[in-house]
Amino acid sequence: MPTIESLLAQIGTVQDLQSVVKTMKALAAVNIRQYQTAVESLADYNRTIEMGLQIVLKQRYFCQQRSILASATTSKSSHNSIAVIIFGSDQGLCGQFNERIVSYAVQQLNELQPHSIKIAAVGTQLIYPLEALEKSITDQFSLPNSLSQITSIVQEMLLTIEQWQTQQQLQQIILFYNKSLSGASYRPTSLQLLPVDPHWLHNLETKAWPTPVLPSFTIDENQLFSALVREYLFISLYRAFAESLASENASRLSSMQAAQKNIAERLSDLNAEYRRQRQSSITAELLDIVSGFEALTGSQGTKL
């Protein structure tokens, strides 16, 4: 049975842990909001890029060029060798965040049955769950420590993707990441980064322009199209980072809420045990005093 002193020490330790959990819970809630705000801020920029693509795609000359480009891209990716980028975390205490996205990615890859797979991991916590499923990591990217660092890491990733295309002839690239939902919930999702979805381009091409006059441009159509596609790739990667980071903090918030509940229950049990032992100690002390008093008065009565 623990002593009163050891119970006091345990209560102090649990209270310190409770403070840490409360702090992590507050930080997770703040981070969720800032990453969700970053995703929301991409909406207007993404709409601008889509409108630019829509203008280019509606040009008669470029419609023919796009068809040639789409068929060429499809033929290049027919060798069934793909690269996947899986977004995880560098830190723990986030529940099943990494395990869920790895399980989802492996399931999707098993359905695709590619001839060869190149797996790039974003976050060191993905290593163990991937190795547990006998999947080896060929490349690894670091995670940003703040919102302001996402841009530089995305630019680095785009350079790596360009090397994959030119040096390793990898044309099909798929992103796997957890998408943030309302509150502290999220779900695994995927996005084919390359080749660009021809159905999406076709929908942009056939979509009605909001005004009677279509804007014109003077630079080369292919040059403009390439620049817009690069911006689309940048937005897609940036969104994947922001969504994944928001989901990571959502998972951490959920874990901290469960931990806070368990700590509160443990603290209640320790306090109850402390009060019980303290009361027993006080009762024992009172009994000793009464016994001593009775012994003292009894001996004095005998002498009289």
C-alpha positions as a printed Julia matrix, in Angstrom:
304×3 Matrix{Float64}:
   0.0    0.0     0.0
   1.47   3.42   -0.92
   2.28   5.8     1.88
   0.82   9.29    2.23
   4.13  10.78    1.09
   4.23   8.64   -2.04
   0.6    9.5    -2.8
   1.4   13.21   -2.52
   4.32  12.73   -4.93
   2.08  10.87   -7.4
  -0.6   13.56   -7.16
   1.99  16.25   -7.9
   3.3   14.32  -10.92
  -0.2   13.78  -12.32
  -1.06  17.45  -11.82
   2.1   18.45  -13.74
   1.12  16.06  -16.52
  -2.37  17.52  -16.52
  -0.9   21.0   -17.07
   1.2   19.74  -19.99
  -1.82  18.07  -21.58
  -3.89  21.24  -21.22
  -1.12  23.26  -22.9
  -0.78  20.78  -25.77
  -4.55  20.75  -26.17
  -4.65  24.55  -26.44
  -1.76  24.61  -28.94
  -3.4   21.94  -31.07
  -6.66  23.92  -31.17
  -4.8   27.07  -32.23
  -2.81  25.2   -34.91
  -5.92  23.6   -36.34
  -7.47  26.99  -36.93
  -4.4   28.55  -38.52
  -3.91  25.66  -40.96
  -7.6   25.56  -41.81
  -7.45  29.31  -42.46
  -4.5   28.7   -44.79
  -6.56  26.16  -46.75
  -9.47  28.59  -46.96
  -7.17  31.36  -48.18
  -6.16  29.19  -51.16
  -9.7   29.19  -52.52
  -9.53  32.6   -54.22
  -6.06  31.97  -55.63
  -7.12  28.55  -56.89
 -10.15  30.12  -58.56
  -7.86  32.64  -60.3
  -5.64  29.83  -61.63
  -8.67  27.89  -62.87
 -10.01  30.96  -64.65
  -6.63  31.44  -66.3
  -6.64  27.82  -67.47
 -10.2   28.22  -68.67
  -9.22  31.19  -70.85
  -6.29  29.31  -72.39
  -8.25  26.1   -72.93
 -11.01  27.93  -74.79
  -8.58  29.0   -77.49
  -9.22  26.88  -80.56
  -5.53  26.37  -81.35
  -4.69  25.29  -77.86
  -7.6   22.84  -77.68
  -5.81  20.79  -80.32
  -2.48  21.12  -78.53
  -4.06  20.04  -75.24
  -5.43  16.88  -76.85
  -1.98  16.0   -78.14
  -0.45  16.76  -74.74
  -3.02  14.63  -72.91
  -2.49  11.63  -75.2
   1.29  11.94  -74.87
   1.06  12.11  -71.1
  -1.17   9.05  -71.02
   1.23   7.04  -73.15
   4.17   8.0   -70.94
   2.37   6.8   -67.8
   1.29   3.51  -69.39
   4.39   1.72  -68.03
   2.54   1.58  -64.67
   5.4    2.9   -62.55
   4.23   5.48  -60.07
   5.52   7.66  -57.28
   3.47   8.36  -54.18
   3.95  11.05  -51.56
   2.47  10.2   -48.16
   1.99  12.98  -45.62
   2.45  12.04  -41.96
   3.95  13.62  -38.86
   7.33  14.13  -37.22
   5.91  14.07  -33.69
   3.96  11.5   -31.77
   0.98  11.86  -29.42
  -1.42  12.12  -32.36
  -3.34   8.86  -32.06
  -3.7    6.74  -35.19
  -2.94   9.64  -37.52
   0.03   8.01  -39.29
  -1.35   4.48  -39.19
  -4.62   5.55  -40.85
  -3.01   7.31  -43.79
  -0.49   4.5   -44.33
  -3.22   1.86  -44.25
  -5.32   3.89  -46.71
  -2.37   4.47  -49.07
  -1.32   0.82  -49.1
  -4.9   -0.27  -49.75
  -5.18   2.1   -52.72
  -1.82   0.97  -54.1
  -2.83  -2.68  -53.82
  -5.87  -1.91  -55.94
  -3.78  -0.1   -58.57
  -1.2   -2.92  -58.69
   1.6   -0.84  -60.25
   4.69  -2.49  -61.73
   6.95  -0.45  -59.46
   6.34   2.06  -56.65
   8.44   4.93  -55.42
   7.34   5.98  -51.93
   8.26   9.39  -50.54
   7.39  10.0   -46.89
   6.69  13.39  -45.36
   7.38  12.89  -41.66
   9.54  10.43  -39.74
   6.58   8.83  -37.92
   5.59   7.11  -41.17
   8.68   4.9   -41.21
   7.52   2.26  -38.73
   3.94   1.73  -40.07
   5.27   1.52  -43.64
   7.96  -0.97  -42.67
   5.36  -2.97  -40.74
   3.47  -3.37  -44.03
   6.71  -4.24  -45.87
   6.86  -0.97  -47.8
  10.24   0.69  -48.17
  10.74   4.46  -48.32
  12.9    5.73  -51.18
  12.69   9.47  -50.46
  11.85  11.56  -47.44
  10.77  15.18  -47.01
  10.84  17.25  -43.85
   7.76  18.77  -42.31
   7.46  22.54  -41.81
   7.61  23.77  -38.24
   5.29  26.66  -39.01
   2.9   27.9   -41.65
   5.52  30.22  -43.16
   7.84  27.28  -43.96
   5.37  25.42  -46.15
   6.2   27.47  -49.26
   9.93  26.69  -49.25
   9.34  22.96  -48.69
   6.76  22.86  -51.5
   9.26  24.5   -53.86
  11.87  21.92  -52.86
   9.35  19.15  -53.47
   8.49  20.5   -56.93
  12.17  20.38  -57.89
  12.37  16.77  -56.71
   9.26  15.87  -58.72
  10.83  17.44  -61.81
  13.89  15.24  -61.29
  11.65  12.18  -61.01
  10.12  13.06  -64.37
  13.34  13.81  -66.22
  15.73  11.29  -64.7
  13.49   8.37  -63.7
  10.69   8.85  -66.24
   8.04   8.85  -63.52
   4.96  10.62  -64.87
   2.24   9.43  -62.5
   2.44  10.94  -59.01
  -0.22  10.51  -56.32
  -0.57  12.34  -53.02
  -1.97  10.66  -49.9
  -2.86  12.84  -46.94
  -5.43  13.27  -44.19
  -8.05  15.88  -45.02
  -9.32  18.04  -42.19
 -13.07  18.03  -41.6
 -15.19  19.99  -39.15
 -14.04  20.13  -35.54
 -11.35  17.62  -34.6
 -12.19  15.06  -37.28
 -10.38  14.12  -40.49
 -10.33  11.42  -43.14
  -7.68   9.96  -45.48
  -7.83  11.14  -49.08
  -5.77  10.98  -52.27
  -5.06  13.26  -55.22
  -3.44  12.42  -58.53
  -0.98  15.25  -58.91
   0.37  14.16  -62.29
  -0.66  13.69  -64.99
  -3.18  16.5   -64.68
  -6.68  15.06  -64.85
  -7.9   15.51  -68.49
 -11.54  15.4   -67.34
 -10.89  18.37  -65.06
  -9.31  20.26  -67.94
 -12.24  19.37  -70.19
 -14.72  20.63  -67.61
 -12.83  23.92  -67.41
 -12.82  24.17  -71.19
 -16.57  23.64  -71.52
 -17.51  25.73  -68.5
 -19.39  28.92  -69.38
 -17.48  32.17  -68.94
 -19.25  34.59  -66.53
 -19.14  37.54  -69.0
 -20.0   37.87  -72.72
 -16.4   38.65  -73.7
 -13.57  36.17  -73.13
 -10.34  37.86  -71.97
  -7.42  37.73  -74.39
  -3.7   37.23  -73.86
  -0.6   37.94  -75.92
   2.03  35.44  -74.7
   2.46  31.96  -76.13
  -0.39  29.58  -75.24
   1.89  26.69  -74.27
   4.06  28.95  -72.14
   1.03  30.35  -70.34
  -0.5   26.9   -69.9
   2.75  25.53  -68.42
   2.98  28.44  -65.98
  -0.62  27.95  -64.86
  -0.12  24.2   -64.41
   2.96  24.85  -62.27
   0.85  27.12  -60.07
  -1.82  24.41  -59.9
   0.82  21.9   -58.74
   2.07  24.37  -56.14
  -1.45  24.93  -54.79
  -2.14  21.18  -54.66
   0.99  20.45  -52.65
   0.48  23.46  -50.38
  -3.1   22.38  -49.69
  -1.97  18.81  -48.94
   0.55  20.13  -46.4
  -1.95  22.45  -44.73
  -4.72  19.82  -44.66
  -2.37  17.19  -43.24
  -1.02  19.52  -40.56
  -4.54  20.56  -39.57
  -5.54  16.88  -39.38
  -2.45  16.03  -37.32
  -3.37  18.67  -34.77
  -6.99  17.51  -34.84
  -5.84  13.98  -34.04
  -3.55  15.32  -31.31
  -6.42  17.36  -29.85
  -8.58  14.25  -29.74
  -5.78  12.28  -28.07
  -5.21  15.05  -25.52
  -8.92  15.16  -24.72
  -8.87  11.42  -24.02
  -5.67  11.8   -21.99
  -7.17  14.68  -20.03
 -10.16  12.54  -19.14
  -7.95   9.64  -18.03
  -5.74  11.98  -15.99
  -8.76  13.51  -14.3
 -10.0   10.04  -13.35
  -6.54   9.03  -12.1
  -6.23  12.24  -10.11
  -9.65  11.67   -8.56
  -8.65   8.14   -7.53
  -5.35   9.33   -6.04
  -7.06  12.13   -4.11
  -9.67   9.71   -2.79
  -6.94   7.29   -1.7
  -4.98  10.14   -0.12
  -8.03  11.33    1.83
  -8.78   7.78    2.96
  -5.24   7.19    4.17
  -5.06  10.64    5.74
  -8.29   9.97    7.62
  -6.97   6.58    8.71
  -3.78   8.23    9.91
  -5.7   10.87   11.86
  -7.96   8.19   13.36
  -4.92   6.13   14.36
  -3.3    9.18   15.96
  -6.48   9.96   17.9
  -6.73   6.35   19.09
  -3.11   6.51   20.23
  -3.85   9.72   22.16
  -6.98   8.23   23.75
  -5.15   5.02   24.61
  -2.29   6.97   26.1
  -4.68   9.14   28.09
  -6.57   6.09   29.39
  -3.34   4.37   30.3
  -2.13   7.49   32.08
  -5.35   8.08   34.0
  -5.6    4.38   34.8
  -2.16   4.26   36.33
  -2.83   7.41   38.37
  -6.08   5.88   39.72
  -4.25   2.76   40.79
  -1.72   4.79   42.78
  -4.53   6.63   44.54
